Amino acid sequence: MVFENTQAFADELDKNDRLSKFRNQFLFPVINGKQSIYFCGNSLGLQPKNTRNFIEQELEDWKNLGVEGHMHAKHPWFPYHEFLRDATARLVGGLPHEVVVMNSLTANLHFLMVSFYRPTAKRYKIIFEKGPFSSDRYALETQVKFHSNRGGQQLFDASKALIELEPLPGEHTHRTEDILKVIAEHANELALVMIGGVNYYTGQLFDMKAITEAANKMGAVVGFDLAHATGNAELKLHEWNVDFAAWCSYKYLNAGPGAVGGAFVHDKHANNTELPRFAGWWGNEPDTRFTMPLDFIPKMGADGWQVSNAPVFSMAALRASMEIFDEAGMNSLIEKSKSLTSYLEFIINDINSKCQGINHVEIITPPVERGCQLSTVISKNGKKIHDYLGSKGVISDWRHPNVIRIAPVPLYNSFNDVYLFGELLYKAILENK
């Protein structure tokens, strides 16, 4: 498609957008009396209008039924996570019993690494990408420290356990061939590869299939943090043979601040009751859960990693959003996402052509390996330009030291949003030379 940087062209794209109706199902913040241009769904998704109804149903059942709501609410609380199972499996490309909604993201990573990071004196290294979200790094570092010393005896040198993937000099993102090369170099010492499916800072979408295949071939376990991938990118976790994954639901899944997380455990581990894990009563077989047996018998599949009962209000908010995802369809959302980001890229390049010698906006997110986020570096006055955009009603994201993350989300953003953003970005550059 040949793009044009005009309002009329953006209007025509919106007119022909089959997903445009979903925009009206979300609530947008208002700034200076006008609906904002919201490009921050990669940090916190917008609230679906129907969220209130889903939560109020649970409040009503709590009011009228009290504890009996566990079994007799309109949507009984005892099996509440089951109401999210099929939709979640579709989003991440898993079998229904391979997924479960529970806990929060970093908690899930820790619980899963109890089972899947099993270092030995020989195999103890973890490969991860340079510049992951800080919580991932903290989780990996503390897992290494916890396991390196057992009973006062040093099992391995913790300072050598973390292998940080580095982009080539002068580049912002990783080349798949270089990742596979590092996996091969550490093959005999490698215990785990744990990478963010989409890097939060650069917006790079990793080749999870190739990484999993290479690491599994070397005898290593593979896990992914899918915080920026779930609801944003095509995922086929079962088919790719990924061992485990975890994600949050407050970004692209629009479940609200601090909302419940999710986890995936591949079918090949589903019935392995010998895997070590930190158990809790909600991971026990449901038929015996309330008999309080002395012995923990994990339920088959990802459910066996649960520790606590469902946070119903948080899950109710997630159900409101997942209902929209199911209606829209992930394939259609990805198709629109590609068009939105391509149009945004065109607009930015057009601005660069007009602003030669004044300022330059560099897109550091790869052209193909990406979801809906474009991370940009502005050569001069980046923070001032970001603040100017905010004052004009654009909600985007500034990341230290010099990146503006812009995420046109296909569920609720329009091509007009992209065009109007471009108009404001051009003015911001001219006013902040």
Secondary structure in CASP SS format (residue, H / E / C, confidence):
PFRMAT SS
TARGET T0000
AUTHOR 0000-0000-0000
METHOD secondary structure of the structure
MODEL  1
M C 1.00
V C 1.00
F C 1.00
E C 1.00
N C 1.00
T C 1.00
Q H 1.00
A H 1.00
F H 1.00
A H 1.00
D H 1.00
E H 1.00
L H 1.00
D H 1.00
K H 1.00
N C 1.00
D C 1.00
R C 1.00
L C 1.00
S H 1.00
K H 1.00
F H 1.00
R H 1.00
N H 1.00
Q H 1.00
F E 1.00
L E 1.00
F C 1.00
P C 1.00
V E 1.00
I E 1.00
N C 1.00
G C 1.00
K E 1.00
Q E 1.00
S C 1.00
I E 1.00
Y E 1.00
F C 1.00
C E 1.00
G C 1.00
N C 1.00
S C 1.00
L C 1.00
G C 1.00
L C 1.00
Q E 1.00
P E 1.00
K C 1.00
N C 1.00
T H 1.00
R H 1.00
N H 1.00
F H 1.00
I H 1.00
E H 1.00
Q H 1.00
E H 1.00
L H 1.00
E H 1.00
D H 1.00
W H 1.00
K H 1.00
N H 1.00
L H 1.00
G H 1.00
V H 1.00
E H 1.00
G H 1.00
H H 1.00
M H 1.00
H H 1.00
A C 1.00
K C 1.00
H C 1.00
P C 1.00
W C 1.00
F C 1.00
P C 1.00
Y H 1.00
H H 1.00
E H 1.00
F H 1.00
L H 1.00
R H 1.00
D H 1.00
A H 1.00
T H 1.00
A H 1.00
R H 1.00
L H 1.00
V H 1.00
G C 1.00
G C 1.00
L C 1.00
P H 1.00
H H 1.00
E H 1.00
V E 1.00
V E 1.00
V E 1.00
M C 1.00
N C 1.00
S C 1.00
L H 1.00
T H 1.00
A H 1.00
N H 1.00
L H 1.00
H H 1.00
F H 1.00
L H 1.00
M H 1.00
V H 1.00
S H 1.00
F H 1.00
Y C 1.00
R C 1.00
P C 1.00
T C 1.00
A C 1.00
K C 1.00
R C 1.00
Y C 1.00
K E 1.00
I E 1.00
I E 1.00
F E 1.00
E E 1.00
K C 1.00
G C 1.00
P C 1.00
F C 1.00
S H 1.00
S H 1.00
D H 1.00
R H 1.00
Y H 1.00
A H 1.00
L H 1.00
E H 1.00
T H 1.00
Q H 1.00
V H 1.00
K H 1.00
F H 1.00
H H 1.00
S H 1.00
N E 1.00
R E 1.00
G C 1.00
G C 1.00
Q E 1.00
Q E 1.00
L C 1.00
F C 1.00
D C 1.00
A H 1.00
S H 1.00
K H 1.00
A C 1.00
L E 1.00
I E 1.00
E E 1.00
L E 1.00
E C 1.00
P C 1.00
L C 1.00
P C 1.00
G C 1.00
E C 1.00
H C 1.00
T C 1.00
H C 1.00
R C 1.00
T H 1.00
E H 1.00
D H 1.00
I H 1.00
L H 1.00
K H 1.00
V H 1.00
I H 1.00
A H 1.00
E H 1.00
H C 1.00
A H 1.00
N H 1.00
E H 1.00
L E 1.00
A E 1.00
L E 1.00
V E 1.00
M E 1.00
I E 1.00
G E 1.00
G C 1.00
V E 1.00
N C 1.00
Y C 1.00
Y C 1.00
T C 1.00
G C 1.00
Q E 1.00
L E 1.00
F C 1.00
D C 1.00
M H 1.00
K H 1.00
A H 1.00
I H 1.00
T H 1.00
E H 1.00
A H 1.00
A H 1.00
N H 1.00
K H 1.00
M C 1.00
G C 1.00
A C 1.00
V E 1.00
V E 1.00
G E 1.00
F E 1.00
D E 1.00
L C 1.00
A C 1.00
H C 1.00
A C 1.00
T C 1.00
G C 1.00
N C 1.00
A C 1.00
E C 1.00
L C 1.00
K C 1.00
L H 1.00
H H 1.00
E H 1.00
W H 1.00
N C 1.00
V C 1.00
D C 1.00
F E 1.00
A E 1.00
A E 1.00
W E 1.00
C C 1.00
S C 1.00
Y C 1.00
K C 1.00
Y C 1.00
L C 1.00
N C 1.00
A C 1.00
G C 1.00
P C 1.00
G C 1.00
A C 1.00
V C 1.00
G C 1.00
G E 1.00
A E 1.00
F E 1.00
V E 1.00
H C 1.00
D H 1.00
K H 1.00
H H 1.00
A C 1.00
N C 1.00
N C 1.00
T C 1.00
E C 1.00
L C 1.00
P C 1.00
R C 1.00
F C 1.00
A C 1.00
G C 1.00
W H 1.00
W H 1.00
G H 1.00
N E 1.00
E C 1.00
P C 1.00
D C 1.00
T C 1.00
R H 1.00
F H 1.00
T H 1.00
M C 1.00
P C 1.00
L C 1.00
D C 1.00
F C 1.00
I C 1.00
P E 1.00
K C 1.00
M C 1.00
G C 1.00
A H 1.00
D H 1.00
G H 1.00
W H 1.00
Q C 1.00
V C 1.00
S C 1.00
N C 1.00
A C 1.00
P C 1.00
V H 1.00
F H 1.00
S H 1.00
M H 1.00
A H 1.00
A H 1.00
L H 1.00
R H 1.00
A H 1.00
S H 1.00
M H 1.00
E H 1.00
I H 1.00
F H 1.00
D H 1.00
E H 1.00
A H 1.00
G C 1.00
M H 1.00
N H 1.00
S H 1.00
L H 1.00
I H 1.00
E H 1.00
K H 1.00
S H 1.00
K H 1.00
S H 1.00
L H 1.00
T H 1.00
S H 1.00
Y H 1.00
L H 1.00
E H 1.00
F H 1.00
I H 1.00
I H 1.00
N H 1.00
D H 1.00
I H 1.00
N H 1.00
S H 1.00
K H 1.00
C C 1.00
Q C 1.00
G C 1.00
I C 1.00
N C 1.00
H C 1.00
V E 1.00
E E 1.00
I E 1.00
I C 1.00
T C 1.00
P C 1.00
P C 1.00
V C 1.00
E C 1.00
R E 1.00
G C 1.00
C C 1.00
Q C 1.00
L E 1.00
S E 1.00
T E 1.00
V E 1.00
I E 1.00
S C 1.00
K C 1.00
N C 1.00
G H 1.00
K H 1.00
K H 1.00
I H 1.00
H H 1.00
D H 1.00
Y H 1.00
L H 1.00
G H 1.00
S H 1.00
K C 1.00
G C 1.00
V E 1.00
I E 1.00
S C 1.00
D E 1.00
W E 1.00
R E 1.00
H C 1.00
P C 1.00
N C 1.00
V E 1.00
I E 1.00
R E 1.00
I E 1.00
A E 1.00
P C 1.00
V C 1.00
P C 1.00
L C 1.00
Y C 1.00
N C 1.00
S C 1.00
F H 1.00
N H 1.00
D H 1.00
V H 1.00
Y H 1.00
L H 1.00
F H 1.00
G H 1.00
E H 1.00
L H 1.00
L H 1.00
Y H 1.00
K H 1.00
A H 1.00
I H 1.00
L H 1.00
E H 1.00
N C 1.00
K C 1.00
END
